[in-house]
């Protein structure tokens, strides 16, 4: 079985996007279970799109247990279209017949949540978003998953592999990089792909960046009046109105 995890470098420190860390851990967990219980050969590859220094997160993925890394080297401005990113990642995904492709549900910098579904569409694969539970694939190449919906509801789906899943935070507890694997990182080579080699003609974005504004900080409160029973009744009504109970 071959699994590809798409990861992104974010933040001032250049760390792996936290949702992608959960996606990587889910892939490594599936690898551990399949290898131990079913004696199946499983490989977990990672792919990222970004500037030369983004190779740092691939090395960290190696430390966690990833087998191979692909880096599409770009020199983009701060904003990158989700469609452009998905198109770039699709090139790597098409190189090897992957059974499962995982991404984080979104990136912590843009929070668009579009790259995974767009990647699935480009590849012509089924997709499930906001996945909070996975199972081991069956002999028929089916995987059972649970995905998060609004108001605490869940979808339980059975999906035919190959497929793309976007992973929600909280699905697992990511492992720390292993010292022995970190020491062996230098022995692993990262396959670097350049934008010019892959796309002689620039990819045309499907969405346009107009501007970005920070939300204004606002505070609002409501004072509950009356007796203790009155306040309790008012509080219960407010919580029920907001679907918190």
N, C-alpha and C positions, 0 to 999 in steps of 0.2 A: 504494500500500500504506500502511496506517495501523497504527502500532504505539503501544501504551500501556505505559508503565513505571510501576509503583507503587513509590513511595519513602517512606521513613520517617525522621523526625528522631530521633536517639538521642544519648546521652551528654551530659555537662555542657556541652560546647561547641556542642551543637546541630548536629552534622554529619549528612550523609547516612549511613544505615546502610551499612556497607561491602559487604555482599552486594548491596544495591540499586545501588551504584555499578557493580558488575560487570554487573548487568542492564541498566543504562542504557548502558554501553559496548557491550554486545552489540547493543543496538538501534541505536545510532549506527553501529556497524560494518556492520550489515546495510544501513543506509541508504546509507552510503558506497559499498558494493559494488554495490547495486542501481542506484544513481544513475549510477555510473561505467560499469558493464559493460552494463547493460540499458536505460539511459536511462529508468528508471521513476521516477515521482514518489513519494517516500516522505516521510511525516511521522512524527515521534517526539514524542508528548505525554507529560507526566508528571502524576501525580496523587498527592496526599498527604492524610492525615487528621491533624489536630493543632491545637494552639493557634495564635493569630495569628502568633507568631514563627516558625512552621514554614515560612512563605513564603520564609525565607532559603534553604532547600535547593532550592526551585524556581528561585530566581535562579541558584544555582550550576549547576543542570541546564541552564538557558539558556546559561550560559557554556560548557558542554561541547558544546552544539549542539542541545538540545531546542527544539522549535518552539512548543508551547503548554503552559500549566500550569493545573492545576485544584487548588484548595485547599478541602477541606471543613473549615471552621473549627469546632473543638470546644473545650470546656473540661472535659476528662475528668480524673478522678483518675489516679494513676500507672499503674494497671493497666487495660487495655482488652481486652475479650474479642475473640479472633480472629474470631469469627463477626460481631460488631458491626462490626469494621473491614472485613471482607470485604463485608458488606451495604452499607456506606457507599460503598466503592469501586465496587461493582456499579452504583450510580446513574450514576457518570461513564462507566463502560464501556458502558452501554446508550445513552448519548447519541449516540455515533458508532459506525458498524459497523467496529470494529477487526478487522484480520486477525490480529494477534498481540498478546498481553498478556504482559508479563514482570514478574516480581517476584524479589526475592532469595530464596534458599532459606529464610532465617529472619532475624529481627532479632537484633542482638547484645545487646539488653537482655532480651528474654523468651525467645528461642531456641525458640519453639514450633514453627515451621515449618508452621503450619496455614492462614495467611491465603490463600496462593496456591491450594491445593487447594479451600478453601471457596469462594473467589471463582469458580473454575471450575465448581463444583457449582451455585452460585446462577445462573450464566449458562448452565448446560447445555452446557459446552464440554469437549472432551478436555483432559487435563492430564498433563504429565510433570514430575517433580520431580528436583532435584539434577542439572540439565543441565550437562554439561561441554564440549559441542561442538554447534554448530548448522551448518546448511548453508543456502544460498540456497533460497528456496521455488521449486518447479517451476511450470510453466505450469498444472498440475492443482491448484495450491494445496496441495501436499504439502511438508512440511519434514522432513528427516532430522536426527535428534538422537542424541546419546549421553548417557546418564545414569549417574551413579556409583552402584554398589551396594557392599555390604560385601565385605570381604576382597579388594579390588582388582578385582572383576568390574565389567563394564559392560553396560548394555542398549543396543542399537542399535534405534531405533524410527523408523517413518515415520508422521507424524501429519498428519491433515487439518486445514487451517486453516478457520475461526479456532480458536485454541487458546490455552491458558495454559501458560507454562513458568516454573518456578522455577529460578533460576540459582545455580550453586555458585561459590564463590571459586576463582580460579585459571584460569578459562575464558579470561581475557584480561588485559591490562594497561590499566586505565582511563587515559584521557587527562586532562591538566590543562585547566582552563578556559582558553579562548583570550582574550587581552587585548581584542581587537577585539569579541568577542562579549560580554564582561563590560561593556564600555563601552556596548554597545547594549541592555543588560538593561532600562534604564529605559524604553525604547521598547516593551517587551513588557508586555502586561497579563496579570495572573493572574486567572483566573475564580474568584472566591470564592463558595462555597456554604455556607449556614448550616444547621446541624442542624435548626433549627425549620422552615425552609422545605422541607427534603427529607423530614423524618419528623415529622409532627404528633404521632404516637404514638411513644414511646420504643421502640427496638429491644430485644427481650428476648434477653439473652445465653443461649447454649447451654452455657456452662461457667461455673463459679463460682470466684473467687479466694479461697482459704482462708488461705494464708500463704506466706511466703517466708523461707528460711533460707540463710545462706551455708554452703557445705560446710566441714567442718573440715579444717585442714591436717594431713596425715599423711605420714610418710616411711617407706618400707620398703626394705630392701636384702637381698641374699643374697650370702654369701661363697662363692666357688668354691674348692674345696680339691683338692689332689692335684697331679700333674705338669702341665706345660703342655698335654700332649695330653688329659689328663683334664679340665682346665678348658675347653679348646676344645670337647670333646665335650659337656660340660654346657651351655656357652653356646649351642651349636648346637641342643641339645634345647629349651632355654628359648625361643629365638627361633622355632623351628618350632612350639612349643606355642601361642605367641601369634599365629601366622600372620604373622609379620614376614618370614619367608623361605619 
